[in-house]
Amino acid sequence: MGNTCRFVVNAVGKGGETYYTHFSSKQELDQWVSENQEKLSMDKLKIVDKNKQRNPILRLFSL
């Protein structure tokens, strides 16, 4: 069984909590962020799209 997560979320809560989770679709990600928006420090929210990080060599040439 392969790795099916696409979005990885690393966030810090307003009370100092840390959140690390992953989602397979943009809809799931948007729903989680909207449900937890009042708990999260939005300036410390980091979302990584794994599909955009697949080929680092091609990223070098696109600069």
Backbone bond lengths (Angstrom), bond angles and torsions (degrees), N, CA, C in turn:
res aa  C-N    CA-C-N  psi(-1)  N-CA   C-N-CA  omega(-1)  CA-C   N-CA-C  phi
1 M - - - 1.450 - - 1.523 108.68 -
2 G 1.318 116.19 127.73 1.456 120.94 -176.28 1.514 113.24 -84.91
3 N 1.296 114.59 170.06 1.454 121.77 177.70 1.518 107.99 -79.40
4 T 1.327 117.60 118.33 1.456 120.96 -174.55 1.518 113.63 -106.60
5 C 1.322 119.08 3.90 1.457 118.84 -179.46 1.525 109.56 -80.73
6 R 1.321 115.73 139.59 1.454 121.17 179.75 1.516 111.20 -109.04
7 F 1.317 117.56 -45.51 1.459 122.27 -177.16 1.520 109.84 -104.11
8 V 1.320 116.52 131.95 1.452 122.52 176.29 1.525 107.31 -114.64
9 V 1.328 115.58 129.13 1.465 121.28 -177.19 1.518 109.11 -114.60
10 N 1.321 115.24 128.97 1.458 122.78 173.69 1.520 105.57 -126.39
11 A 1.327 116.63 117.14 1.456 120.00 -174.62 1.517 110.57 -139.25
12 V 1.319 114.80 160.53 1.466 122.69 176.18 1.517 107.50 -118.83
13 G 1.318 115.82 132.29 1.453 120.95 178.63 1.519 111.62 -82.46
14 K 1.312 115.38 166.24 1.464 120.66 -179.30 1.523 112.08 -66.86
15 G 1.316 117.34 -24.79 1.456 121.23 178.35 1.524 113.21 -94.38
16 G 1.331 117.51 8.67 1.450 121.57 179.48 1.521 114.38 95.64
17 E 1.334 117.59 1.12 1.454 120.67 178.88 1.527 109.90 -69.11
18 T 1.321 116.09 152.06 1.459 120.14 174.55 1.522 108.45 -113.38
19 Y 1.312 115.03 140.49 1.458 122.01 179.56 1.519 108.52 -122.36
20 Y 1.321 115.59 131.39 1.455 121.80 174.24 1.521 106.45 -136.39
21 T 1.319 116.39 115.83 1.449 120.72 -178.04 1.514 109.45 -148.98
22 H 1.311 116.85 170.01 1.458 120.91 179.84 1.525 109.97 -141.10
23 F 1.336 115.07 154.92 1.460 122.40 -177.81 1.516 109.66 -138.63
24 S 1.320 115.17 152.88 1.456 119.31 -179.87 1.521 112.57 -96.74
25 S 1.336 118.31 -14.47 1.466 119.60 -179.55 1.526 110.68 -138.27
26 K 1.300 115.05 158.10 1.464 121.62 179.64 1.526 110.97 -66.03
27 Q 1.331 117.37 -34.28 1.464 121.06 179.82 1.527 110.80 -63.90
28 E 1.341 117.39 -43.03 1.464 120.40 177.21 1.517 110.98 -62.58
29 L 1.322 116.29 -41.69 1.464 121.32 179.18 1.525 110.96 -62.36
30 D 1.325 117.22 -48.58 1.464 120.70 179.91 1.524 111.81 -61.24
31 Q 1.331 116.84 -39.37 1.456 120.64 179.72 1.529 110.62 -65.25
32 W 1.338 117.80 -43.66 1.459 121.13 -179.85 1.526 111.01 -64.02
33 V 1.335 117.11 -44.10 1.464 120.55 -179.80 1.522 110.36 -63.55
34 S 1.334 117.81 -42.91 1.464 119.39 -179.16 1.530 111.65 -67.41
35 E 1.344 117.83 -35.20 1.467 120.77 178.12 1.527 112.45 -70.29
36 N 1.326 117.56 -30.88 1.465 121.44 -174.58 1.527 113.26 -109.89
37 Q 1.297 117.67 12.80 1.463 121.30 -175.38 1.526 112.59 -60.20
38 E 1.320 118.19 -37.31 1.459 120.16 -178.25 1.525 111.82 -72.73
39 K 1.332 118.47 -21.11 1.469 122.45 179.16 1.522 113.03 -88.89
40 L 1.339 117.18 -20.90 1.463 121.58 -171.93 1.517 112.62 -95.14
41 S 1.302 115.58 147.52 1.460 122.03 168.82 1.530 105.88 -87.90
42 M 1.323 116.80 104.15 1.463 121.36 -169.63 1.531 112.91 -65.42
43 D 1.326 118.68 -24.56 1.461 119.89 178.48 1.529 112.14 -76.05
44 K 1.339 117.37 -14.40 1.460 121.17 178.39 1.527 111.80 -110.66
45 L 1.320 116.56 21.39 1.461 122.44 177.72 1.521 108.83 -90.23
46 K 1.331 116.01 124.69 1.460 120.40 179.77 1.524 108.40 -123.72
47 I 1.337 115.67 123.20 1.455 121.89 179.53 1.519 107.60 -119.51
48 V 1.325 116.20 126.06 1.463 121.80 -179.55 1.523 108.34 -113.31
49 D 1.329 115.82 126.59 1.453 122.16 175.44 1.527 107.51 -94.26
50 K 1.320 117.19 109.48 1.457 120.72 -175.64 1.528 112.70 -66.36
51 N 1.316 118.22 -25.73 1.467 120.25 178.54 1.519 111.67 -66.15
52 K 1.298 117.80 -30.15 1.461 120.72 -179.75 1.522 111.94 -81.94
53 Q 1.314 118.07 -10.00 1.453 121.51 -178.69 1.521 112.20 -104.81
54 R 1.289 118.23 9.80 1.465 120.37 -172.50 1.513 114.24 -62.91
55 N 1.309 118.02 -48.35 1.449 119.44 -173.10 1.528 110.10 -120.95
56 P 1.315 118.52 95.69 1.462 120.73 -176.95 1.524 113.18 -66.80
57 I 1.313 118.14 -25.64 1.465 120.15 178.70 1.527 110.05 -67.30
58 L 1.319 116.84 -42.16 1.470 119.46 177.92 1.524 111.41 -66.48
59 R 1.330 117.49 -31.42 1.465 119.92 176.70 1.528 110.70 -64.93
60 L 1.311 118.78 -36.63 1.449 121.51 178.30 1.518 111.75 -62.78
61 F 1.317 116.71 -40.90 1.457 120.43 -179.23 1.533 113.05 -74.94
62 S 1.334 116.88 -20.76 1.463 119.42 179.84 1.520 112.25 -81.39
63 L 1.339 118.02 -11.18 1.464 121.23 178.14 1.485 108.43 -73.04
